Amino acid sequence: MNVETDSNEDQYAALFAADGVEETQYAGLWMRFVALAFDLGILLILSPLVLFFWIFMDRMFNLIRWVNGEVAVLWVADGLSLFLLVWLYFTLMQRSADKATFGKQIVRIQVESTWVYPFSLVRGTLRFFVKFFPLTGLLSVLFVAFHPHKRALHDMVAGTVVVRRK
């Protein structure tokens, strides 16, 4: 191993020791995939509720009647609401005290900051957009598979690493 990798490993170990993580075990590709599958399942259950909310709001208050393409406006409102739901779910859950979405909690992994600064909303948003940008998906899979700390592209950009919980 080179000097840079050793110093990074020491840096990560020191950061995680402060959080009670004794030995750094990085979360691999399959653990991340299973966690994402759980998260998408949860979001799939929540997404009809968003649509029902907009249908209810339209029926109760006629909010969308003034536009000729009523259904189109409803779908745009629903799409934007779903985007906000997914963005807030991933960003806020990973900033929480558990440092993990529900899927990550089930699989017993968490997101840790590799920087001295705490994981902020800006970094969480950056991590989210890089993660779900269509062209970075395959690159992230390759990064997790071959990076010594199993960091995906969005982890590198946001200064995070995903580790197993004890």
C-alpha positions in Angstrom: 0.0 0.0 0.0 1.2 3.5 -0.7 1.7 6.3 1.8 -1.5 8.1 0.7 -3.7 5.1 1.2 -2.1 4.4 4.6 -2.7 8.0 5.8 -6.3 7.9 4.5 -6.9 4.6 6.3 -5.5 6.1 9.5 -7.6 9.3 9.0 -10.8 7.2 8.5 -10.0 5.0 11.5 -9.5 8.0 13.7 -12.8 9.6 12.5 -14.7 6.4 13.1 -13.1 5.7 16.5 -14.6 9.0 17.6 -18.0 7.6 16.6 -17.6 4.3 18.3 -16.7 2.3 15.2 -13.8 0.1 16.3 -12.8 -1.6 13.1 -13.7 0.0 9.8 -15.6 -2.5 7.7 -16.7 -0.9 4.4 -20.1 -1.7 3.0 -19.8 -3.6 -0.3 -21.8 -3.4 -3.5 -24.4 -6.1 -2.5 -25.1 -4.6 0.9 -25.7 -1.2 -0.7 -27.9 -2.8 -3.4 -30.1 -4.5 -0.8 -30.3 -1.3 1.2 -31.3 0.6 -2.0 -33.9 -2.1 -2.8 -35.5 -1.6 0.7 -35.4 2.1 0.3 -37.1 2.0 -3.1 -39.7 -0.4 -1.7 -40.5 2.1 1.0 -40.7 4.9 -1.5 -42.9 2.8 -3.7 -45.3 2.4 -0.8 -45.3 6.2 0.0 -45.6 7.4 -3.6 -49.3 6.7 -4.1 -50.0 8.7 -0.9 -48.5 11.7 -2.7 -50.8 11.2 -5.7 -53.8 10.7 -3.4 -52.9 13.9 -1.5 -53.0 15.9 -4.8 -56.3 14.3 -5.9 -57.7 15.1 -2.5 -56.5 18.7 -2.6 -58.0 19.1 -6.1 -61.3 17.7 -5.1 -61.5 19.7 -1.9 -60.3 23.1 -3.0 -60.4 23.0 -6.8 -56.8 24.1 -6.9 -56.1 22.8 -10.4 -59.4 23.5 -12.2 -58.3 26.8 -13.8 -55.9 25.1 -16.3 -57.3 23.3 -19.4 -54.9 20.4 -19.0 -56.0 19.5 -15.5 -54.6 16.0 -15.5 -51.2 17.2 -16.9 -51.0 19.8 -14.1 -51.9 17.1 -11.5 -49.1 14.8 -12.9 -46.6 17.7 -12.8 -47.5 18.5 -9.2 -47.3 14.8 -8.3 -44.0 14.4 -10.1 -42.5 17.4 -8.3 -43.8 16.2 -5.0 -42.4 12.7 -5.6 -39.0 14.2 -6.5 -39.1 16.2 -3.2 -40.1 13.1 -1.3 -37.2 11.1 -2.6 -34.7 13.9 -2.3 -35.7 14.7 1.3 -35.9 11.0 2.2 -32.3 10.2 1.1 -30.8 13.6 2.2 -32.4 14.0 5.6 -32.3 10.4 6.6 -28.5 10.2 6.0 -28.1 13.4 8.0 -30.0 12.0 10.9 -28.5 10.6 14.1 -28.6 7.1 12.6 -26.7 8.3 9.6 -28.8 6.0 7.4 -32.0 5.6 5.5 -34.4 2.9 6.6 -32.9 0.5 4.0 -29.4 1.1 5.3 -30.6 0.6 8.9 -32.1 -2.8 7.9 -28.9 -3.9 6.3 -26.9 -2.3 9.2 -24.8 0.1 7.3 -24.4 3.9 7.7 -23.0 6.9 5.9 -19.9 8.5 7.6 -18.2 11.7 6.7 -14.6 11.5 5.8 -14.2 15.2 6.4 -13.8 17.0 9.7 -17.0 18.9 9.0 -20.4 17.2 9.8 -22.5 15.9 6.9 -24.5 18.9 5.8 -27.7 19.4 3.8 -25.6 20.7 0.9 -23.3 17.7 0.9 -26.3 15.4 1.2 -28.0 17.1 -1.7 -24.8 16.9 -3.8 -24.5 13.2 -2.9 -28.1 12.6 -3.9 -27.8 14.3 -7.3 -24.5 12.6 -8.2 -26.0 9.2 -7.1 -29.1 9.5 -9.2 -27.6 11.2 -12.2 -28.2 8.6 -15.0 -24.6 8.5 -16.3 -22.9 8.0 -13.0 -24.7 4.7 -12.1 -22.4 2.3 -13.8 -19.3 4.3 -12.7 -20.5 4.2 -9.1 -20.9 0.4 -9.3 -17.3 0.1 -10.7 -15.9 2.4 -8.0 -17.5 0.4 -5.2 -16.3 -2.8 -6.7 -12.7 -1.7 -7.1 -12.0 1.1 -4.7 -10.1 0.0 -1.5 -12.6 1.8 0.7 -15.6 0.7 -1.5 -16.5 4.4 -2.1 -18.8 5.2 -5.0 -18.5 8.3 -7.1 -21.1 10.1 -5.0 -19.2 9.2 -1.9 -16.0 10.8 -3.2 -17.8 13.9 -4.3 -19.6 14.4 -1.0 -16.7 13.3 1.2 -18.5 10.2 2.6 -17.9 6.5 3.0 -20.5 3.8 3.8 -19.5 1.5 6.6 -21.0 -1.5 8.4 -22.5 -0.9 11.9 -21.3 -2.9 14.9 
